[in-house]
Amino acid sequence: MAEETKAAATQTKAAPKRKTTTRKAPAKRKAAAKRKAPATKSTVRSNVRKVENKAAAYERDVRKAARKAEKELDAAEKSVKKFARRAQENSRKAFLASLGFYGKAYDQAQEQFESLQERMEARRSKASKVYADLVKRGEKVEADARDAIDDIEIPAIGDRKALEAKLDKARARFEEFKGNLSEKFAA
């Protein structure tokens, strides 16, 4: 191999010279990453300690979060119980208010019914008095009408013209009597 390199070197020297142009230099290659030497026992132990410390820190954080969540859960349970108690009280009060409303409406209806009954009793007693007065007047009118009929002398029903004349006389007296009664009622 050494001989080939010498031959190649001689051939390059013997070649005619050409005009040189500036060429860019090829990009430098990055150096290959150095391999780390295998870790020693102390490095492994320190790494294990770091991992253990991180695990312990995560565990503390989890415990803190658990305590905080438990406190929030207790507070939520208390607020739910308080809300349920308040809702129950409010619904009971609403029920009692509706009962009170119906009770008050019943009392008012009862009062109106009683006052209506009192007015009906007063009107009934007044109607009874008016009825008694009307019966007395009717008896008086009946008596007057009998007297008027008795005044009319009807001996025989043979003569139709005489009968019609007497009926006209009776009607005239009845009208006269009727006018007297209407004057008495108007007064």
TAGIZI-V977099 format. One record per residue. N is the residue number from 1. RES is the residue in one small letter. SS is DSSP state (@ for helix, = for strand, . for the rest). Layout:
n->N res->RES ss->SS
n->N res->RES ss->SS
This chain:
n->1 res->m ss->.
n->2 res->a ss->@
n->3 res->e ss->@
n->4 res->e ss->@
n->5 res->t ss->@
n->6 res->k ss->@
n->7 res->a ss->@
n->8 res->a ss->@
n->9 res->a ss->@
n->10 res->t ss->@
n->11 res->q ss->@
n->12 res->t ss->@
n->13 res->k ss->@
n->14 res->a ss->@
n->15 res->a ss->.
n->16 res->p ss->.
n->17 res->k ss->.
n->18 res->r ss->.
n->19 res->k ss->.
n->20 res->t ss->.
n->21 res->t ss->.
n->22 res->t ss->.
n->23 res->r ss->.
n->24 res->k ss->.
n->25 res->a ss->.
n->26 res->p ss->.
n->27 res->a ss->.
n->28 res->k ss->.
n->29 res->r ss->.
n->30 res->k ss->.
n->31 res->a ss->.
n->32 res->a ss->.
n->33 res->a ss->.
n->34 res->k ss->.
n->35 res->r ss->.
n->36 res->k ss->.
n->37 res->a ss->.
n->38 res->p ss->.
n->39 res->a ss->.
n->40 res->t ss->.
n->41 res->k ss->@
n->42 res->s ss->@
n->43 res->t ss->@
n->44 res->v ss->@
n->45 res->r ss->@
n->46 res->s ss->@
n->47 res->n ss->@
n->48 res->v ss->@
n->49 res->r ss->@
n->50 res->k ss->@
n->51 res->v ss->@
n->52 res->e ss->@
n->53 res->n ss->@
n->54 res->k ss->@
n->55 res->a ss->@
n->56 res->a ss->@
n->57 res->a ss->@
n->58 res->y ss->@
n->59 res->e ss->@
n->60 res->r ss->@
n->61 res->d ss->@
n->62 res->v ss->@
n->63 res->r ss->@
n->64 res->k ss->@
n->65 res->a ss->@
n->66 res->a ss->@
n->67 res->r ss->@
n->68 res->k ss->@
n->69 res->a ss->@
n->70 res->e ss->@
n->71 res->k ss->@
n->72 res->e ss->@
n->73 res->l ss->@
n->74 res->d ss->@
n->75 res->a ss->@
n->76 res->a ss->@
n->77 res->e ss->@
n->78 res->k ss->@
n->79 res->s ss->@
n->80 res->v ss->@
n->81 res->k ss->@
n->82 res->k ss->@
n->83 res->f ss->@
n->84 res->a ss->@
n->85 res->r ss->@
n->86 res->r ss->@
n->87 res->a ss->@
n->88 res->q ss->@
n->89 res->e ss->@
n->90 res->n ss->@
n->91 res->s ss->@
n->92 res->r ss->@
n->93 res->k ss->@
n->94 res->a ss->@
n->95 res->f ss->@
n->96 res->l ss->@
n->97 res->a ss->@
n->98 res->s ss->@
n->99 res->l ss->@
n->100 res->g ss->@
n->101 res->f ss->@
n->102 res->y ss->@
n->103 res->g ss->@
n->104 res->k ss->@
n->105 res->a ss->@
n->106 res->y ss->@
n->107 res->d ss->@
n->108 res->q ss->@
n->109 res->a ss->@
n->110 res->q ss->@
n->111 res->e ss->@
n->112 res->q ss->@
n->113 res->f ss->@
n->114 res->e ss->@
n->115 res->s ss->@
n->116 res->l ss->@
n->117 res->q ss->@
n->118 res->e ss->@
n->119 res->r ss->@
n->120 res->m ss->@
n->121 res->e ss->@
n->122 res->a ss->@
n->123 res->r ss->@
n->124 res->r ss->@
n->125 res->s ss->@
n->126 res->k ss->@
n->127 res->a ss->@
n->128 res->s ss->@
n->129 res->k ss->@
n->130 res->v ss->@
n->131 res->y ss->@
n->132 res->a ss->@
n->133 res->d ss->@
n->134 res->l ss->@
n->135 res->v ss->@
n->136 res->k ss->@
n->137 res->r ss->@
n->138 res->g ss->@
n->139 res->e ss->@
n->140 res->k ss->@
n->141 res->v ss->@
n->142 res->e ss->@
n->143 res->a ss->@
n->144 res->d ss->@
n->145 res->a ss->@
n->146 res->r ss->@
n->147 res->d ss->@
n->148 res->a ss->@
n->149 res->i ss->@
n->150 res->d ss->@
n->151 res->d ss->@
n->152 res->i ss->.
n->153 res->e ss->.
n->154 res->i ss->.
n->155 res->p ss->.
n->156 res->a ss->.
n->157 res->i ss->.
n->158 res->g ss->.
n->159 res->d ss->.
n->160 res->r ss->@
n->161 res->k ss->@
n->162 res->a ss->@
n->163 res->l ss->@
n->164 res->e ss->@
n->165 res->a ss->@
n->166 res->k ss->@
n->167 res->l ss->@
n->168 res->d ss->@
n->169 res->k ss->@
n->170 res->a ss->@
n->171 res->r ss->@
n->172 res->a ss->@
n->173 res->r ss->@
n->174 res->f ss->@
n->175 res->e ss->@
n->176 res->e ss->@
n->177 res->f ss->@
n->178 res->k ss->@
n->179 res->g ss->@
n->180 res->n ss->@
n->181 res->l ss->@
n->182 res->s ss->@
n->183 res->e ss->@
n->184 res->k ss->@
n->185 res->f ss->@
n->186 res->a ss->@
n->187 res->a ss->.
